[in-house]
Amino acid sequence: MREKIIKFRIGKIKIADDGSNSLAIKASKNLSELLKNLEYEGTLRKSNSNQLDIHFDEALLKKLKMQGWPYSENPKIKLSALGENWGNQRSDFITTPIKMENHYIVVEIEKANKKTIWFDFIKLWMFIEAKQAKAGILLCPLNYSHKHGIWNLFDEACNYKKYLGRFAGVPKEKLDLISIMGYEQMIYMDNKFIVWNATQFNKIKRSE
């Protein structure tokens, strides 16, 4: 059975105004310029119950390369800096944004699973503590769409950050090392890009 390619594009972008330090915010603003109108694809796999695989990460890394941003894809934590009992955690990429020479920024993309957002923060802090990055960005969709509705993972991440400070006792200066960014997903249907939601999700899942 043939696979179907679905076109997507980023719409609006949000950066949480939550007191994150100037380095994290500057990196997020630079990344937001690169993300504007970024186009990417999804593959509807007919042979696997119409599973939809979104290729956002690949398109973002390609844009980083095109724009001359140095980056390391799926870097491992340097256990020599943390100790040997912390596992082999990886992040999505570490980059040095344009005009931010020698400021390494670690980025974690959480596209779908809101229940693991708390651990995304942990991984970003691990890279910062290992001195592989000076700040981190947690990048989440504003509209992760599924058959039952929409999850705003950007809002979820902002709430997790508050919970970690209020109920887990994470110091503010540590929380402020992480900037949260949100991006709106738009899907190409009926010869135009429209905001992706559960209606479009169910329509493409039913398509032949």
Backbone as CSV, one residue per row, in Angstrom:
resi,resn,N_x,N_y,N_z,CA_x,CA_y,CA_z,C_x,C_y,C_z
1,MET,0.844,-1.195,0.000,0.000,0.000,0.000,0.880,1.246,0.000
2,ARG,0.462,2.256,-0.724,1.264,3.453,-0.877,1.201,4.336,0.358
3,GLU,2.329,4.979,0.651,2.366,5.975,1.716,1.956,7.324,1.139
4,LYS,1.418,8.176,1.994,0.983,9.500,1.550,1.786,10.553,2.297
5,ILE,2.280,11.558,1.568,3.042,12.644,2.170,2.110,13.822,2.442
6,ILE,2.135,14.293,3.685,1.314,15.423,4.116,2.223,16.621,4.359
7,LYS,1.849,17.789,3.847,2.642,18.994,4.038,2.211,19.731,5.306
8,PHE,3.211,20.208,6.050,2.967,21.035,7.223,3.822,22.292,7.154
9,ARG,3.426,23.292,7.935,4.203,24.527,8.043,3.987,25.104,9.436
10,ILE,4.984,25.801,9.944,4.839,26.478,11.230,4.104,27.789,11.029
11,GLY,3.147,28.040,11.906,2.424,29.305,11.917,3.018,30.226,12.978
12,LYS,2.202,30.617,13.948,2.705,31.536,14.979,3.648,30.826,15.943
13,ILE,4.511,31.619,16.545,5.518,31.135,17.489,5.399,31.929,18.779
14,LYS,5.503,31.241,19.911,5.422,31.906,21.208,6.679,31.590,22.021
15,ILE,7.126,32.579,22.778,8.208,32.391,23.740,7.660,32.779,25.106
16,ALA,7.781,31.878,26.069,7.215,32.133,27.393,7.907,33.331,28.041
17,ASP,7.104,34.273,28.517,7.613,35.442,29.227,7.573,35.119,30.722
18,ASP,8.556,34.332,31.172,8.497,33.798,32.532,9.738,34.107,33.357
19,GLY,10.519,35.078,32.910,11.697,35.466,33.677,12.948,34.689,33.363
20,SER,12.923,33.856,32.317,14.135,33.119,31.941,15.281,34.097,31.678
21,ASN,16.506,33.653,31.918,17.633,34.586,31.826,17.845,35.078,30.399
22,SER,18.594,36.150,30.276,18.735,36.831,28.984,19.362,35.934,27.925
23,LEU,20.265,35.043,28.335,20.894,34.151,27.366,19.877,33.186,26.771
24,ALA,19.042,32.572,27.605,18.021,31.637,27.131,17.013,32.338,26.233
25,ILE,16.603,33.542,26.623,15.623,34.286,25.827,16.227,34.718,24.494
26,LYS,17.472,35.184,24.513,18.114,35.593,23.256,18.216,34.421,22.292
27,ALA,18.588,33.257,22.824,18.687,32.062,21.976,17.321,31.702,21.402
28,SER,16.270,31.810,22.211,14.925,31.496,21.740,14.482,32.462,20.649
29,LYS,14.799,33.732,20.804,14.423,34.714,19.785,15.156,34.440,18.473
30,ASN,16.432,34.064,18.572,17.171,33.714,17.356,16.562,32.487,16.676
31,LEU,16.217,31.488,17.498,15.625,30.269,16.933,14.253,30.547,16.324
32,SER,13.501,31.456,16.925,12.171,31.770,16.393,12.257,32.372,14.997
33,GLU,13.309,33.167,14.741,13.494,33.726,13.402,13.751,32.624,12.395
34,LEU,14.504,31.616,12.802,14.818,30.505,11.910,13.594,29.621,11.665
35,LEU,12.712,29.548,12.671,11.538,28.673,12.568,10.400,29.259,11.735
36,LYS,10.404,30.563,11.519,9.273,31.209,10.846,8.971,30.540,9.504
37,ASN,7.709,30.104,9.364,7.210,29.497,8.118,7.969,28.243,7.702
38,LEU,8.670,27.618,8.639,9.380,26.379,8.320,8.395,25.331,7.806
39,GLU,8.703,24.745,6.658,7.856,23.687,6.113,8.480,22.326,6.390
40,TYR,7.637,21.356,6.692,8.097,19.998,6.960,7.008,19.036,6.501
41,GLU,7.283,17.753,6.584,6.341,16.766,6.054,5.924,15.761,7.116
42,GLY,4.816,15.125,6.844,4.377,13.982,7.624,4.137,12.826,6.664
43,THR,4.412,11.624,7.106,4.190,10.442,6.275,3.047,9.632,6.856
44,LEU,1.981,9.457,6.076,0.840,8.639,6.470,1.107,7.224,5.974
45,ARG,1.358,6.331,6.903,1.798,4.976,6.557,0.590,4.050,6.420
46,LYS,0.194,3.796,5.194,-0.985,2.983,4.912,-0.831,1.551,5.410
47,SER,0.409,1.083,5.437,0.639,-0.302,5.840,0.660,-0.479,7.357
48,ASN,0.507,0.613,8.102,0.585,0.546,9.561,-0.569,1.313,10.197
49,SER,-1.790,0.941,9.818,-3.015,1.532,10.386,-3.050,3.052,10.259
50,ASN,-2.554,3.545,9.134,-2.530,4.990,8.877,-1.774,5.782,9.945
51,GLN,-0.690,5.213,10.454,0.139,5.947,11.408,0.732,7.166,10.721
52,LEU,0.712,8.318,11.427,1.257,9.550,10.879,2.586,9.877,11.558
53,ASP,3.660,9.842,10.789,4.987,10.193,11.298,5.306,11.621,10.868
54,ILE,5.609,12.484,11.850,5.912,13.884,11.564,7.422,14.080,11.505
55,HIS,7.907,14.709,10.430,9.346,14.870,10.214,9.804,16.298,10.516
56,PHE,9.334,16.827,11.624,9.680,18.194,12.031,11.164,18.322,12.360
57,ASP,11.685,17.372,13.131,13.080,17.449,13.564,14.026,17.519,12.375
58,GLU,13.782,16.650,11.391,14.664,16.603,10.223,14.676,17.932,9.476
59,ALA,13.480,18.536,9.329,13.387,19.807,8.610,14.089,20.922,9.381
60,LEU,13.965,20.907,10.709,14.621,21.926,11.521,16.138,21.810,11.435
61,LEU,16.663,20.597,11.530,18.110,20.417,11.436,18.633,20.818,10.053
62,LYS,17.860,20.526,9.024,18.254,20.935,7.666,18.326,22.461,7.571
63,LYS,17.362,23.136,8.221,17.362,24.609,8.189,18.555,25.157,8.979
64,LEU,18.880,24.529,10.105,20.064,24.937,10.865,21.309,24.889,9.980
65,LYS,21.450,23.787,9.249,22.620,23.623,8.382,22.639,24.666,7.273
66,MET,21.472,24.912,6.664,21.388,25.880,5.568,21.741,27.285,6.034
67,GLN,21.379,27.612,7.286,21.605,28.954,7.799,22.949,29.099,8.511
68,GLY,23.752,28.031,8.498,25.092,28.125,9.046,25.182,28.047,10.555
69,TRP,24.175,27.427,11.194,24.236,27.236,12.638,25.020,25.956,12.929
70,PRO,26.152,26.036,13.620,26.840,24.799,14.021,25.956,24.017,14.990
71,TYR,25.881,22.708,14.823,25.050,21.926,15.742,25.566,20.493,15.834
72,SER,25.184,19.863,16.926,25.474,18.451,17.154,24.144,17.746,17.356
73,GLU,23.855,16.746,16.523,22.574,16.047,16.577,22.624,14.890,17.572
74,ASN,21.578,14.783,18.395,21.449,13.707,19.392,22.695,13.523,20.253
75,PRO,23.197,14.603,20.841,24.405,14.472,21.666,24.133,13.673,22.940
76,LYS,25.165,12.977,23.397,25.082,12.234,24.655,25.589,13.097,25.813
77,ILE,25.055,12.843,26.979,25.589,13.451,28.187,27.017,12.949,28.414
78,LYS,27.908,13.865,28.785,29.263,13.474,29.148,29.248,12.952,30.582
79,LEU,29.233,11.635,30.708,29.131,11.042,32.039,30.357,11.339,32.889
80,SER,31.470,11.639,32.254,32.668,11.976,33.022,32.459,13.238,33.849
81,ALA,31.518,14.080,33.415,31.241,15.320,34.143,30.201,15.129,35.237
82,LEU,29.361,14.099,35.111,28.267,13.902,36.065,28.454,12.676,36.951
83,GLY,29.251,11.721,36.496,29.351,10.439,37.189,28.739,9.358,36.317
84,GLU,29.034,8.120,36.617,28.673,7.019,35.729,27.265,6.458,35.943
85,ASN,26.540,6.935,36.916,25.259,6.306,37.265,24.035,7.112,36.833
86,TRP,24.178,7.878,35.760,23.064,8.724,35.325,22.511,8.320,33.971
87,GLY,22.896,7.148,33.474,22.363,6.683,32.202,23.019,7.372,31.020
88,ASN,22.596,6.991,29.826,23.140,7.563,28.586,22.093,8.456,27.930
89,GLN,21.737,9.528,28.624,20.703,10.415,28.112,21.195,11.195,26.889
90,ARG,20.274,11.444,25.974,20.550,12.247,24.790,19.533,13.380,24.702
91,SER,19.930,14.458,24.039,18.987,15.509,23.712,18.854,15.570,22.194
92,ASP,17.969,16.437,21.704,17.757,16.474,20.259,18.929,17.126,19.529
93,PHE,19.388,18.273,20.031,20.597,18.850,19.445,21.151,19.946,20.358
94,ILE,22.435,20.210,20.171,23.103,21.348,20.794,23.575,22.239,19.656
95,THR,23.350,23.537,19.787,23.708,24.453,18.713,24.330,25.720,19.275
96,THR,25.030,26.426,18.421,25.507,27.768,18.734,24.772,28.727,17.814
97,PRO,23.747,29.420,18.328,22.966,30.309,17.458,23.830,31.382,16.804
98,ILE,23.417,31.803,15.635,24.090,32.891,14.935,24.156,34.114,15.854
99,LYS,25.295,34.787,15.851,25.554,35.979,16.673,25.643,35.660,18.164
100,MET,25.806,34.372,18.499,25.979,33.976,19.903,27.185,33.035,20.007
101,GLU,28.309,33.454,19.442,29.495,32.626,19.383,29.893,32.120,20.774
102,ASN,30.248,30.842,20.829,30.717,30.187,22.060,29.642,30.014,23.132
103,HIS,28.396,30.308,22.789,27.289,30.062,23.722,26.518,28.844,23.221
104,TYR,26.811,27.701,23.777,26.157,26.472,23.355,24.788,26.360,24.020
105,ILE,23.778,26.058,23.215,22.401,25.959,23.679,21.893,24.553,23.390
106,VAL,21.364,23.886,24.405,20.818,22.540,24.216,19.309,22.645,24.002
107,VAL,18.803,21.892,23.039,17.384,21.971,22.657,16.738,20.593,22.766
108,GLU,15.592,20.576,23.419,14.788,19.360,23.526,13.432,19.645,22.877
109,ILE,13.024,18.760,21.968,11.744,18.907,21.271,10.772,17.878,21.830
110,GLU,9.655,18.358,22.347,8.617,17.447,22.844,7.395,17.615,21.957
111,LYS,7.218,16.705,21.020,6.172,16.872,20.002,4.814,16.305,20.406
112,ALA,4.801,15.309,21.327,3.538,14.592,21.516,3.235,14.159,22.944
113,ASN,4.234,13.874,23.748,3.993,13.215,25.037,4.053,14.209,26.193
114,LYS,2.917,14.693,26.632,2.912,15.685,27.703,3.303,15.088,29.051
115,LYS,3.214,13.774,29.196,3.528,13.151,30.476,5.031,13.087,30.752
116,THR,5.863,13.310,29.734,7.311,13.237,29.933,7.983,14.606,29.930
117,ILE,7.190,15.680,29.921,7.763,17.019,29.869,8.677,17.282,31.068
118,TRP,8.294,16.791,32.234,9.123,17.020,33.425,10.539,16.490,33.212
119,PHE,10.662,15.335,32.501,11.993,14.768,32.283,12.753,15.525,31.209
120,ASP,12.054,16.210,30.309,12.743,17.067,29.343,13.532,18.155,30.082
121,PHE,12.930,18.734,31.126,13.655,19.716,31.936,14.895,19.085,32.561
122,ILE,14.727,17.883,33.110,15.853,17.197,33.752,17.006,17.024,32.768
123,LYS,16.701,16.550,31.553,17.761,16.331,30.569,18.474,17.628,30.207
124,LEU,17.708,18.706,30.043,18.336,19.987,29.722,19.276,20.424,30.842
125,TRP,18.855,20.259,32.093,19.721,20.620,33.220,20.955,19.736,33.290
126,MET,20.805,18.477,32.911,21.965,17.581,32.908,23.035,18.086,31.945
127,PHE,22.637,18.493,30.751,23.600,19.002,29.779,24.246,20.300,30.259
128,ILE,23.442,21.138,30.912,23.988,22.397,31.429,24.971,22.127,32.566
129,GLU,24.607,21.218,33.474,25.498,20.897,34.589,26.788,20.248,34.097
130,ALA,26.701,19.478,33.020,27.893,18.853,32.442,28.736,19.844,31.638
131,LYS,28.264,21.102,31.597,28.952,22.189,30.887,29.038,21.951,29.381
132,GLN,28.062,21.222,28.851,27.963,21.054,27.404,27.098,22.146,26.785
133,ALA,26.408,22.905,27.628,25.565,24.014,27.179,25.465,25.025,28.311
134,LYS,25.143,26.262,27.943,24.992,27.317,28.942,23.535,27.608,29.262
135,ALA,22.638,27.199,28.372,21.204,27.389,28.583,20.472,26.359,27.732
136,GLY,19.167,26.247,27.951,18.383,25.261,27.220,17.084,25.828,26.695
137,ILE,16.564,25.176,25.666,15.265,25.528,25.088,14.420,24.270,25.024
138,LEU,13.197,24.375,25.521,12.218,23.300,25.380,11.208,23.753,24.336
139,LEU,11.166,23.023,23.223,10.362,23.399,22.060,9.160,22.470,21.940
140,CYS,7.944,23.046,21.966,6.713,22.243,22.005,5.666,22.818,21.062
141,PRO,4.807,21.970,20.502,3.715,22.478,19.666,2.606,23.128,20.494
142,LEU,1.999,24.140,19.916,0.813,24.751,20.514,-0.421,23.909,20.259
143,ASN,-0.346,23.050,19.260,-1.520,22.261,18.876,-1.116,20.863,18.405
144,TYR,-0.753,20.010,19.374,-0.572,18.599,19.035,-1.970,18.006,18.878
145,SER,-2.280,17.567,17.674,-3.632,17.117,17.355,-3.715,15.594,17.310
146,HIS,-4.796,15.081,17.859,-5.061,13.642,17.851,-6.561,13.445,17.669
147,LYS,-7.017,12.202,17.610,-8.411,11.953,17.228,-9.428,12.494,18.233
148,HIS,-8.984,12.710,19.481,-9.928,13.180,20.492,-9.846,14.681,20.745
149,GLY,-8.902,15.366,20.111,-8.809,16.808,20.335,-7.393,17.336,20.157
150,ILE,-7.047,18.355,20.942,-5.766,19.037,20.820,-5.132,19.162,22.206
151,TRP,-3.827,18.930,22.269,-3.052,19.243,23.466,-2.157,20.431,23.168
152,ASN,-2.167,21.418,24.049,-1.248,22.546,23.940,-0.037,22.225,24.818
153,LEU,0.989,21.646,24.222,2.151,21.214,24.991,2.997,22.385,25.459
154,PHE,2.876,23.525,24.795,3.543,24.743,25.263,2.991,25.140,26.627
155,ASP,1.675,25.195,26.756,1.062,25.527,28.044,1.410,24.485,29.104
156,GLU,1.421,23.217,28.695,1.777,22.152,29.647,3.198,22.363,30.172
157,ALA,4.133,22.706,29.266,5.515,22.920,29.675,5.627,24.110,30.629
158,CYS,4.895,25.182,30.335,4.910,26.349,31.226,4.389,25.971,32.613
159,ASN,3.350,25.149,32.665,2.809,24.714,33.953,3.798,23.825,34.700
160,TYR,4.451,22.909,33.981,5.441,22.043,34.613,6.552,22.872,35.246
161,LYS,6.963,23.923,34.560,8.026,24.778,35.093,7.599,25.408,36.419
162,LYS,6.348,25.835,36.479,5.813,26.392,37.728,5.746,25.322,38.814
163,TYR,5.287,24.125,38.439,5.181,23.039,39.422,6.554,22.689,40.003
164,LEU,7.560,22.645,39.125,8.903,22.279,39.576,9.447,23.298,40.580
165,GLY,9.107,24.559,40.363,9.552,25.580,41.291,8.778,25.565,42.600
166,ARG,7.463,25.444,42.519,6.615,25.544,43.719,6.606,24.260,44.546
167,PHE,6.546,23.099,43.894,6.338,21.854,44.624,7.538,20.918,44.656
168,ALA,8.527,21.166,43.778,9.735,20.342,43.801,10.937,21.110,44.321
169,GLY,10.748,22.395,44.590,11.811,23.188,45.189,12.974,23.512,44.276
170,VAL,12.757,23.482,42.958,13.846,23.831,42.036,14.098,25.339,42.126
171,PRO,15.337,25.758,42.383,15.621,27.193,42.523,15.296,27.978,41.257
172,LYS,14.881,29.230,41.438,14.505,30.071,40.313,15.649,30.243,39.323
173,GLU,16.887,30.408,39.833,18.005,30.618,38.914,18.246,29.401,38.029
174,LYS,17.868,28.224,38.499,17.993,27.020,37.680,16.843,26.929,36.679
175,LEU,15.640,27.235,37.121,14.491,27.254,36.214,14.712,28.238,35.074
176,ASP,15.337,29.369,35.407,15.494,30.430,34.416,16.531,30.125,33.346
177,LEU,17.265,29.028,33.509,18.200,28.607,32.469,17.488,27.984,31.271
178,ILE,16.198,27.666,31.458,15.412,27.008,30.397,14.356,27.964,29.868
179,SER,14.355,28.184,28.571,13.314,28.968,27.907,12.358,28.012,27.197
180,ILE,11.069,28.326,27.253,10.052,27.481,26.613,9.526,28.182,25.369
181,MET,9.518,27.450,24.257,8.999,27.976,23.000,7.855,27.107,22.500
182,GLY,6.877,27.748,21.874,5.767,27.017,21.275,5.620,27.354,19.805
183,TYR,5.207,26.375,19.014,5.011,26.623,17.587,3.657,26.039,17.155
184,GLU,2.979,26.786,16.310,1.682,26.367,15.783,1.884,25.540,14.522
185,GLN,1.212,24.382,14.463,1.317,23.510,13.303,0.164,23.784,12.335
186,MET,0.511,23.978,11.085,-0.480,24.198,10.039,-0.333,23.091,9.009
187,ILE,-1.448,22.612,8.499,-1.466,21.506,7.549,-1.987,22.000,6.199
188,TYR,-1.439,21.458,5.117,-1.860,21.855,3.779,-3.023,20.978,3.333
189,MET,-4.196,21.602,3.251,-5.407,20.898,2.806,-6.243,21.838,1.954
190,ASP,-6.886,21.279,0.958,-7.742,22.073,0.068,-6.984,23.262,-0.520
191,ASN,-5.743,23.008,-0.931,-4.906,23.993,-1.629,-4.515,25.196,-0.770
192,LYS,-4.452,25.011,0.552,-4.000,26.100,1.422,-3.564,25.518,2.768
193,PHE,-2.762,26.302,3.508,-2.368,25.920,4.849,-3.406,26.415,5.851
194,ILE,-3.873,25.500,6.706,-4.821,25.847,7.747,-4.320,25.287,9.079
195,VAL,-4.802,25.856,10.178,-4.365,25.403,11.498,-4.804,23.962,11.711
196,TRP,-3.862,23.133,12.111,-4.122,21.712,12.306,-4.906,21.484,13.580
197,ASN,-5.965,20.673,13.476,-6.743,20.336,14.661,-7.285,18.913,14.519
198,ALA,-8.127,18.508,15.457,-8.625,17.130,15.463,-9.452,16.808,14.225
199,THR,-10.163,17.802,13.688,-10.981,17.574,12.491,-10.106,17.152,11.317
200,GLN,-9.009,17.918,11.098,-8.103,17.570,10.000,-7.378,16.251,10.281
201,PHE,-7.028,16.030,11.558,-6.356,14.783,11.915,-7.215,13.580,11.521
202,ASN,-8.476,13.605,11.920,-9.359,12.469,11.622,-9.642,12.349,10.125
203,LYS,-9.652,13.491,9.431,-9.896,13.457,7.982,-8.750,12.753,7.265
204,ILE,-7.499,13.079,7.614,-6.390,12.441,6.906,-6.212,10.990,7.336
205,LYS,-6.584,10.670,8.582,-6.475,9.289,9.041,-7.488,8.408,8.317
206,ARG,-8.617,8.974,7.884,-9.638,8.219,7.151,-9.364,8.167,5.662
207,SER,-8.408,8.995,5.205,-8.186,9.112,3.755,-7.596,7.833,3.200
208,GLU,-7.871,7.578,1.975,-7.356,6.395,1.270,-6.263,6.787,0.296
